[in-house]
Amino acid sequence: MADTKIDEMIPLKVAVLTVSDTRTEATDRSGQSLAEMLTGAGHRLADKRIVPDDVYRIRAVVAAWIADPEIQVVLTTGGTGFTGRDSTPEAVSVLLDKRIEGFGELFRQLSHQEVGSSTVQSRCLGGLANATVVFCLPGSTGACRTGWNGILAEQLDSRHKPCNFANLVIPERGQHG
């Protein structure tokens, strides 16, 4: 294990992708919210983009980030519902080496307190690919806050016990966190 103290927060490099046919940098509240929450928690925003609801454009951006050794976490927002062009889960799931089944389950449990049974329409997901953790959240700012505050803030914090995803993507810690 590295000399880093266990109680020292290790900032991660995080990329944020907003999936939307209509949002622009000026109107992207959910992507901006994720960027603010992650930097407020001490992480670094490595990249931020907006792409349309298109399987291949989503997949291309996420695949490039997964291949980039400088990016440790990918957060997407949008495209997780059931409307015609919602395709983020289809774009991302094929890139994952391992799925984090409990992420979607826990997100929907937390979300149920806020939106009731409508949460069953969320197809958010999480997984691990090439030592990068990937989380796909719904497109609303509220859903991004729920995912960040209820799950991601702790799981991306290297100090969280008994385990967290941060220690899986920190090179010197590898699979030992």
C-alpha positions as CSV (number, residue, x, y, z in Angstrom):
1,M,0.0,0.0,0.0
2,A,1.2,3.5,-0.7
3,D,2.4,6.0,1.9
4,T,-0.8,8.0,1.5
5,K,-2.6,8.2,4.8
6,I,-5.9,6.4,4.9
7,D,-7.8,9.5,6.2
8,E,-6.5,11.7,3.4
9,M,-9.0,12.2,0.6
10,I,-7.5,11.4,-2.8
11,P,-9.0,13.5,-5.6
12,L,-10.1,11.6,-8.7
13,K,-10.2,12.8,-12.3
14,V,-13.8,12.7,-13.4
15,A,-15.3,13.2,-16.8
16,V,-19.0,14.3,-17.2
17,L,-21.1,13.6,-20.2
18,T,-24.6,15.1,-20.7
19,V,-26.7,13.1,-23.1
20,S,-29.4,15.3,-24.7
21,D,-30.8,16.4,-28.0
22,T,-31.7,19.8,-26.7
23,R,-29.3,20.9,-24.0
24,T,-26.4,23.3,-24.6
25,E,-23.6,24.5,-22.3
26,A,-25.9,27.4,-21.3
27,T,-28.9,25.1,-20.4
28,D,-27.1,22.0,-19.1
29,R,-28.1,22.2,-15.5
30,S,-27.6,18.5,-14.6
31,G,-24.1,18.2,-16.1
32,Q,-23.1,21.5,-14.5
33,S,-24.6,20.3,-11.2
34,L,-22.5,17.1,-11.3
35,A,-19.4,19.1,-12.1
36,E,-20.0,21.4,-9.2
37,M,-20.7,18.6,-6.8
38,L,-17.6,16.6,-7.7
39,T,-15.3,19.6,-7.6
40,G,-16.9,20.7,-4.4
41,A,-16.0,17.3,-3.0
42,G,-12.4,17.8,-3.9
43,H,-12.3,15.9,-7.2
44,R,-11.0,17.2,-10.5
45,L,-13.2,17.8,-13.6
46,A,-11.1,16.1,-16.4
47,D,-13.6,16.8,-19.2
48,K,-17.2,17.8,-19.8
49,R,-19.2,17.3,-23.0
50,I,-22.7,17.2,-24.3
51,V,-23.7,14.7,-27.0
52,P,-27.1,13.9,-28.6
53,D,-29.1,10.8,-27.7
54,D,-27.3,8.6,-30.2
55,V,-25.9,5.2,-29.2
56,Y,-22.7,5.5,-31.3
57,R,-21.8,9.1,-30.3
58,I,-22.4,8.3,-26.6
59,R,-20.3,5.1,-26.9
60,A,-17.5,6.9,-28.7
61,V,-17.0,9.5,-26.0
62,V,-17.4,7.1,-23.1
63,A,-15.0,4.5,-24.8
64,A,-12.4,7.2,-25.3
65,W,-12.6,8.3,-21.7
66,I,-12.4,4.7,-20.5
67,A,-9.2,4.3,-22.7
68,D,-7.7,7.4,-21.3
69,P,-5.4,6.5,-18.3
70,E,-5.9,10.0,-16.9
71,I,-9.7,9.6,-16.4
72,Q,-10.7,7.5,-13.4
73,V,-14.4,8.1,-13.3
74,V,-17.1,8.8,-16.0
75,L,-20.4,10.2,-15.0
76,T,-23.2,10.5,-17.6
77,T,-26.5,12.3,-17.2
78,G,-29.5,11.7,-19.4
79,G,-30.8,9.1,-21.8
80,T,-31.7,6.5,-19.2
81,G,-35.4,6.6,-19.5
82,F,-37.8,4.8,-21.9
83,T,-38.6,7.4,-24.5
84,G,-37.7,6.8,-28.1
85,R,-34.2,8.1,-28.2
86,D,-33.1,7.2,-24.6
87,S,-30.1,5.0,-25.3
88,T,-27.4,5.6,-22.7
89,P,-27.6,2.1,-21.1
90,E,-27.4,0.4,-24.5
91,A,-24.4,2.6,-25.5
92,V,-22.5,2.1,-22.3
93,S,-23.3,-1.4,-21.0
94,V,-21.4,-3.1,-23.8
95,L,-18.2,-1.2,-22.7
96,L,-18.3,-2.5,-19.1
97,D,-16.1,-5.3,-17.9
98,K,-18.2,-5.6,-14.8
99,R,-21.6,-4.2,-13.8
100,I,-22.3,-2.7,-10.4
101,E,-25.8,-4.2,-10.0
102,G,-26.4,-2.6,-6.7
103,F,-25.9,0.9,-8.1
104,G,-29.2,1.0,-10.0
105,E,-31.0,-0.8,-7.3
106,L,-29.9,1.6,-4.6
107,F,-30.5,4.6,-6.8
108,R,-34.1,3.6,-7.4
109,Q,-34.6,2.9,-3.7
110,L,-33.4,6.4,-2.8
111,S,-35.3,8.0,-5.8
112,H,-38.5,6.3,-4.7
113,Q,-38.6,8.6,-1.7
114,E,-38.6,11.6,-4.0
115,V,-40.5,10.6,-7.1
116,G,-42.5,7.5,-6.0
117,S,-43.1,4.7,-8.4
118,S,-41.9,6.7,-11.4
119,T,-38.4,5.6,-10.3
120,V,-39.0,2.3,-12.0
121,Q,-38.5,4.1,-15.3
122,S,-34.9,4.9,-14.5
123,R,-32.4,2.6,-16.2
124,C,-29.4,4.1,-14.5
125,L,-26.4,1.8,-14.2
126,G,-22.9,1.6,-13.0
127,G,-19.9,-0.5,-13.9
128,L,-16.1,-0.9,-14.1
129,A,-14.2,-0.8,-17.4
130,N,-10.4,-0.7,-17.8
131,A,-9.9,0.5,-14.2
132,T,-12.4,3.3,-14.7
133,V,-15.8,3.4,-12.9
134,V,-18.7,4.5,-15.0
135,F,-22.1,5.7,-13.6
136,C,-25.1,6.6,-15.8
137,L,-27.6,8.8,-14.1
138,P,-31.0,10.2,-15.3
139,G,-31.0,13.6,-16.9
140,S,-32.8,15.7,-14.2
141,T,-30.8,17.8,-11.8
142,G,-32.7,16.3,-8.9
143,A,-31.7,12.8,-10.0
144,C,-28.1,13.8,-10.3
145,R,-28.2,15.2,-6.7
146,T,-29.8,12.0,-5.5
147,G,-27.2,9.9,-7.1
148,W,-24.3,12.1,-5.9
149,N,-25.5,12.7,-2.4
150,G,-26.9,9.2,-1.8
151,I,-24.2,7.0,-3.4
152,L,-21.4,8.6,-5.4
153,A,-20.0,11.1,-2.8
154,E,-19.2,8.3,-0.5
155,Q,-18.2,5.7,-3.1
156,L,-15.8,8.0,-4.8
157,D,-14.2,9.1,-1.5
158,S,-11.1,7.0,-0.8
159,R,-11.7,7.4,3.0
160,H,-15.1,5.7,2.9
161,K,-15.2,2.4,4.9
162,P,-15.5,-0.5,4.7
163,C,-15.0,-0.2,0.9
164,N,-15.4,2.2,-2.0
165,F,-14.8,2.5,-5.7
166,A,-12.2,5.2,-5.4
167,N,-9.6,2.7,-4.2
168,L,-10.2,0.5,-7.2
169,V,-9.2,3.3,-9.6
170,I,-6.3,4.8,-7.7
171,P,-3.3,3.3,-9.4
172,E,-1.2,2.8,-6.3
173,R,-4.0,1.1,-4.4
174,G,-5.3,-1.1,-7.2
175,Q,-7.7,-3.8,-5.9
176,H,-6.5,-3.5,-2.3
177,G,-8.8,-0.6,-1.1
